[in-house]
């Protein structure tokens, strides 16, 4: 059993909740790491909050490698896990080859989206010595097919599929599983059936941990605010205010001393 598997199973056994966040660059990774976060995810959500794409489907492996390297350079304590972007893990061989590039950039493990159908890829990665964070429920890389971000597990059929997916990714060797936008009751039900921890995003408080996009937590992306994310800072407003003050000082519009 790899170190991440042991560490996160111990989290679950002890009952200590896991706090995870995304980071996409050196300074935010360093800040988050020094604040005591349990896990840093270099998410392909960077496509939206950093690169300005409408969703994650335009993110490339090169994008992920570049940002993973930046995050890894800023991190000394928390394990860094990087997303395998869409189109990079269609086969077991491709998954392993893609993941090795992310590990070479500094990641400790990788995340990929999908349940039972992706069990062969998860197993191949684990057999190759690459820790895997699984991801089931709402799959952002399939948002166009889904027609938007929708709560999963609301029907008996969907709930059954999600339960099977959770069991399958554990059996394949994942060290933990992200439950994204799953009905809270189902998420709370799944957790006790697994030995690996569940890390929720928009799936209620009944998971073994939580993960958020950093920009949502600190108010750095004001153009979209997920209903489930509690904003704990007004970073965008602070930056805007500082820039306005700077502009006024440079132009001599106030009594402030120019820089």
C-alpha positions in Angstrom: 0.0 0.0 0.0 1.4 3.4 -1.0 2.0 6.3 1.4 -1.1 8.3 0.3 -3.3 5.2 0.6 -2.1 4.7 4.2 -2.3 8.4 5.1 -5.9 8.9 3.8 -7.2 5.6 5.2 -5.8 6.7 8.6 -7.7 10.0 8.2 -10.9 8.0 7.7 -10.1 5.7 10.6 -9.4 8.5 13.0 -12.5 10.5 11.9 -10.5 13.6 11.2 -12.0 15.4 8.3 -9.9 16.0 5.2 -9.6 19.6 4.0 -8.5 19.9 0.4 -8.2 22.8 -2.0 -7.2 23.5 -5.6 -4.1 25.6 -6.5 -2.8 26.5 -9.9 0.4 28.5 -9.3 3.4 28.9 -7.0 2.2 31.7 -4.7 -1.2 30.3 -4.0 0.2 26.8 -3.6 2.7 28.1 -1.0 0.0 30.1 0.9 -2.4 27.1 1.0 0.4 24.7 2.0 1.7 26.9 4.8 -1.9 27.2 6.0 -2.1 23.5 6.8 -4.2 22.1 4.0 -4.3 18.2 3.8 -4.2 17.9 0.0 -3.7 20.3 -3.0 -5.4 19.5 -6.3 -4.1 21.0 -9.5 -7.5 20.8 -11.0 -8.4 21.1 -14.7 -10.8 23.7 -13.3 -7.8 25.9 -14.1 -9.3 26.0 -17.6 -12.1 28.2 -16.3 -10.7 30.2 -13.4 -7.2 30.7 -14.8 -7.3 30.3 -18.6 -10.7 31.7 -19.3 -12.3 28.7 -21.1 -16.0 28.0 -20.6 -15.4 24.6 -19.1 -12.6 22.1 -18.6 -12.7 20.4 -22.0 -10.1 22.6 -23.6 -7.4 21.9 -21.0 -4.4 20.0 -22.4 -1.8 17.8 -20.8 0.8 20.5 -21.4 -1.4 22.9 -19.5 -1.6 20.5 -16.6 2.2 19.8 -16.6 3.0 23.5 -16.5 0.7 24.3 -13.7 1.6 21.2 -11.7 5.2 22.2 -11.8 4.4 25.6 -10.5 2.3 24.2 -7.6 4.9 21.6 -6.8 7.6 24.2 -6.5 5.5 26.1 -3.9 4.5 23.0 -1.8 6.6 21.4 0.9 4.1 19.5 3.1 0.8 18.7 1.4 0.6 16.0 -1.3 0.0 17.5 -4.7 -2.5 15.6 -6.9 -3.0 16.6 -10.6 -6.0 16.1 -12.8 -5.6 14.0 -15.9 -7.3 16.2 -18.5 -9.9 14.9 -21.0 -8.5 12.7 -23.7 -5.4 11.6 -21.8 -6.5 8.4 -20.2 -8.7 6.6 -22.8 -6.6 3.4 -22.4 -4.5 1.9 -19.6 -1.3 2.6 -21.5 -2.3 6.2 -22.2 -3.3 6.8 -18.6 0.0 5.6 -17.3 2.0 7.5 -19.9 0.1 10.7 -19.1 0.3 10.3 -15.4 4.1 9.7 -15.5 4.5 13.2 -17.1 2.5 14.8 -14.3 4.6 12.9 -11.7 7.7 14.1 -13.4 6.4 17.7 -13.0 6.1 17.2 -9.3 2.7 15.6 -8.6 2.4 12.8 -6.0 -0.7 11.3 -7.6 -3.3 11.9 -10.2 -7.1 12.2 -10.4 -9.3 11.0 -13.2 -13.0 11.2 -13.7 -15.2 8.0 -13.9 -16.3 5.0 -11.9 -16.5 1.3 -12.8 -15.8 2.0 -16.5 -12.4 3.5 -15.5 -11.4 0.7 -13.1 -8.9 -0.8 -15.5 -7.1 2.6 -15.8 -7.1 3.1 -12.1 -5.7 -0.4 -11.5 -3.0 0.0 -14.1 -2.0 3.3 -12.6 -1.8 1.8 -9.1 0.1 -1.2 -10.4 2.6 1.3 -11.9 3.1 2.9 -8.5 1.0 6.0 -9.2 -1.5 6.9 -6.5 -5.0 7.7 -7.8 -7.8 10.0 -6.5 -11.0 8.8 -8.1 -13.9 11.1 -9.1 -17.5 10.1 -9.5 -20.9 11.7 -9.6 -21.0 14.9 -11.7 -18.1 14.7 -14.1 -17.1 18.2 -15.4 -15.2 16.8 -18.4 -18.6 15.5 -19.6 -20.6 18.7 -18.8 -21.4 19.3 -22.5 -22.9 15.9 -22.8 -24.8 16.3 -19.5 -26.2 19.7 -20.5 -24.8 21.5 -17.4 -23.9 20.8 -13.8 -26.7 18.7 -12.3 -27.1 16.9 -9.0 -26.5 13.2 -9.3 -28.1 10.3 -7.4 -31.7 11.7 -7.4 -33.2 8.5 -8.9 -32.8 4.9 -7.8 -31.1 4.1 -11.0 -28.5 6.9 -10.6 -28.0 6.1 -7.0 -27.3 2.5 -7.8 -24.7 3.4 -10.5 -22.9 5.7 -8.1 -22.8 3.1 -5.3 -21.3 0.6 -7.8 -18.8 3.2 -9.0 -17.7 3.9 -5.5 -17.1 0.3 -4.8 -15.3 -0.2 -8.1 -12.8 2.6 -7.7 -12.0 1.4 -4.2 -11.5 -2.2 -5.5 -9.3 -0.8 -8.3 -7.0 0.8 -5.7 -7.9 4.5 -5.5 -6.7 6.1 -2.2 -9.8 8.3 -2.0 -12.8 9.3 -4.1 -14.2 12.7 -4.9 -18.0 12.8 -4.8 -19.1 15.8 -6.9 -22.6 17.2 -6.7 -24.2 14.0 -5.4 -27.4 14.2 -3.4 -26.2 14.7 0.3 -28.2 11.7 1.6 -26.6 9.3 -0.9 -23.1 10.8 -0.3 -23.5 10.2 3.5 -24.7 6.7 2.8 -21.8 5.8 0.6 -19.1 6.9 3.0 -19.5 4.1 5.7 -19.5 1.4 3.0 -16.0 2.3 2.0 -12.6 1.9 3.6 -11.2 4.8 1.6 -12.3 8.4 2.4 -15.0 10.3 0.4 -14.1 13.9 -0.4 -17.2 15.9 -1.3 -17.7 19.0 -3.4 -21.3 20.1 -3.4 -22.4 16.8 -1.8 -23.2 17.8 1.7 -21.4 17.5 5.0 -21.7 13.7 5.3 -18.4 13.0 3.5 -15.0 12.3 5.1 -13.6 15.5 3.7 -14.3 18.5 1.5 -12.6 20.1 -1.5 -13.2 23.5 -3.1 -11.8 25.6 -5.9 -9.6 28.1 -4.1 -11.0 31.0 -6.2 -14.5 30.2 -4.9 -13.3 30.0 -1.3 -11.5 33.4 -1.4 -13.8 35.3 -3.8 -11.2 35.5 -6.6 -13.6 34.6 -9.4 -16.7 36.8 -8.8 -18.3 36.0 -12.2 -19.5 32.7 -11.0 -20.3 31.6 -7.5 -21.3 27.9 -6.9 -24.3 27.7 -4.5 -22.5 25.1 -2.3 -19.2 27.1 -1.8 -19.1 29.4 1.2 -17.0 32.4 0.3 -14.6 33.4 3.2 -12.8 36.4 1.7 -13.3 39.2 -0.8 -10.1 38.9 -2.7 -11.4 40.2 -6.1 -12.7 43.3 -4.4 -9.5 43.8 -2.5 -7.5 43.6 -5.7 -9.9 45.9 -7.5 -9.7 48.4 -4.7 -5.9 48.4 -4.7 -5.7 48.8 -8.4 -8.2 51.8 -8.3 -6.1 53.4 -5.6 -2.9 52.9 -7.6 -4.5 54.3 -10.8 -5.7 57.4 -8.9 -2.3 57.9 -7.2 -0.4 57.6 -10.5 -2.8 60.0 -12.2 -2.6 62.4 -9.3 -6.3 62.2 -8.8 -5.9 62.0 -5.0 -3.5 63.2 -2.4 -1.8 59.9 -2.3 1.9 59.7 -3.0 2.6 58.1 -6.4 4.5 54.8 -6.3 
